[in-house]
């Protein structure tokens, strides 16, 4: 059972696409890391997952509880 599932997430600022069609699932007990070069969208993704920002398109599904 996934605690979090992201499907086709896209974030754009005007004509600049931060990420396109991002998809992943995080299951209970998973250990994850988020790495990448400066400016690739790590903080933007975390802000979307935390609810502080909205994705341009795509779906996020959180498990109940």
Backbone as numpy.savetxt, mean C-alpha at the origin, in Angstrom:
# Nx Ny Nz CAx CAy CAz Cx Cy Cz
-5.34 -16.78 6.57 -6.18 -15.60 6.57 -5.30 -14.36 6.57
-5.58 -13.44 5.67 -4.79 -12.21 5.56 -5.34 -11.13 6.47
-4.43 -10.44 7.15 -4.81 -9.29 7.96 -5.03 -8.07 7.08
-4.27 -8.01 5.99 -4.34 -6.88 5.07 -4.11 -7.40 3.66
-4.97 -6.97 2.75 -4.81 -7.32 1.34 -4.96 -6.05 0.51
-3.98 -5.81 -0.34 -4.01 -4.67 -1.25 -4.09 -5.21 -2.68
-4.96 -4.61 -3.47 -5.16 -5.04 -4.85 -5.14 -3.83 -5.77
-4.25 -3.84 -6.74 -4.17 -2.83 -7.78 -4.06 -1.40 -7.22
-3.28 -1.22 -6.15 -3.11 0.12 -5.59 -2.28 0.99 -6.52
-2.75 2.19 -6.74 -2.04 3.17 -7.54 -2.10 4.51 -6.82
-0.98 5.21 -6.82 -0.94 6.56 -6.26 -0.26 7.47 -7.27
-0.96 8.52 -7.64 -0.44 9.49 -8.61 -0.63 10.89 -8.07
0.33 11.74 -8.41 0.22 13.17 -8.15 0.27 13.84 -9.51
-0.88 14.17 -10.05 -0.95 14.72 -11.40 -0.48 13.67 -12.40
0.53 14.02 -13.19 1.05 13.09 -14.19 2.13 12.18 -13.63
2.56 12.41 -12.38 3.62 11.61 -11.76 3.02 10.43 -11.01
3.34 9.22 -11.44 2.88 7.99 -10.76 3.92 7.55 -9.74
3.52 7.51 -8.47 4.43 7.04 -7.43 4.54 5.52 -7.50
3.41 4.83 -7.57 3.39 3.39 -7.84 2.11 3.04 -8.57
2.17 1.95 -9.34 1.06 1.53 -10.19 0.79 0.05 -9.96
-0.48 -0.30 -9.76 -0.93 -1.70 -9.64 -0.15 -2.51 -8.60
0.03 -1.94 -7.44 0.71 -2.63 -6.34 -0.26 -3.62 -5.70
0.18 -4.85 -5.50 -0.68 -5.88 -4.90 0.14 -6.71 -3.91
-0.43 -6.94 -2.72 0.23 -7.78 -1.72 -0.77 -8.20 -0.67
-0.39 -9.17 0.13 -1.20 -9.62 1.26 -0.26 -9.84 2.44
-0.72 -9.48 3.62 0.04 -9.70 4.85 -0.80 -10.60 5.75
-0.28 -11.78 6.03 -0.98 -12.75 6.86 -0.56 -12.62 8.31
-1.39 -13.12 9.19 -1.08 -13.10 10.62 0.23 -13.84 10.86
1.12 -13.22 11.61 2.41 -13.82 11.93 3.52 -13.48 10.93
3.17 -12.85 9.81 4.19 -12.46 8.83 5.09 -11.38 9.40
6.34 -11.44 9.01 7.29 -10.39 9.31 7.64 -9.76 7.97
7.52 -8.44 7.89 7.73 -7.78 6.60 8.73 -6.65 6.76
9.32 -6.26 5.67 10.22 -5.12 5.61 9.87 -4.30 4.39
10.04 -3.02 4.47 9.75 -2.13 3.35 11.02 -1.36 3.04
11.67 -1.71 1.96 12.95 -1.10 1.59 12.89 -0.59 0.16
13.68 0.40 -0.13 13.76 0.95 -1.47 14.50 2.26 -1.45
14.86 2.75 -2.62 15.59 4.02 -2.69 14.71 5.21 -2.31
15.35 6.32 -2.04 14.62 7.56 -1.72 13.68 7.93 -2.85
12.46 8.32 -2.48 11.51 8.80 -3.46 10.73 7.73 -4.20
10.81 6.48 -3.76 10.11 5.41 -4.49 8.69 5.18 -3.98
8.28 5.83 -2.86 6.90 5.74 -2.40 6.70 4.97 -1.11
7.75 4.68 -0.36 7.62 3.92 0.89 6.73 4.64 1.90
7.01 5.90 2.15 6.22 6.67 3.12 4.80 6.88 2.62
4.64 7.11 1.34 3.32 7.26 0.75 2.49 6.01 0.96
3.08 4.84 0.73 2.38 3.58 0.95 1.99 3.43 2.41
2.89 3.72 3.33 2.57 3.60 4.76 1.47 4.57 5.17
1.46 5.77 4.61 0.40 6.73 4.91 -0.95 6.22 4.40
-0.97 5.58 3.25 -2.20 5.00 2.72 -2.68 3.86 3.61
-1.76 3.00 4.03 -2.13 1.87 4.89 -2.64 2.34 6.25
-2.10 3.46 6.74 -2.52 4.01 8.03 -3.80 4.83 7.94
-4.25 5.13 6.72 -5.46 5.92 6.55 -5.23 7.41 6.54
-3.98 7.85 6.52 -3.67 9.27 6.51 -3.72 9.86 5.10
-3.74 9.01 4.10 -3.79 9.43 2.70 -4.65 8.42 1.94
-5.10 8.77 0.75 -5.92 7.86 -0.05 -5.18 7.48 -1.32
-5.37 6.25 -1.74 -4.82 5.79 -3.01 -5.62 6.41 -4.15
-4.98 6.60 -5.28 -5.67 7.13 -6.46 -6.66 6.10 -6.99
-6.28 4.82 -6.91 -7.18 3.74 -7.29 -6.72 2.46 -6.60
-7.55 1.44 -6.64 -7.24 0.16 -6.02 -8.05 -0.06 -4.76
-7.86 -1.23 -4.16 -8.62 -1.62 -2.98 -7.72 -2.08 -1.86
-8.10 -1.72 -0.63 -7.46 -2.22 0.59 -8.53 -2.93 1.40
-8.21 -4.11 1.88 -9.14 -4.85 2.73 -8.42 -5.24 4.00
-8.98 -4.85 5.13 -8.43 -5.17 6.44 -9.30 -6.26 7.07
-8.67 -7.19 7.80 -9.43 -8.20 8.53 -10.16 -7.53 9.68
-11.29 -8.09 10.05 -12.05 -7.56 11.18 -11.26 -7.76 12.47
-11.43 -6.79 13.38 -10.80 -6.90 14.69 -9.38 -6.47 14.64
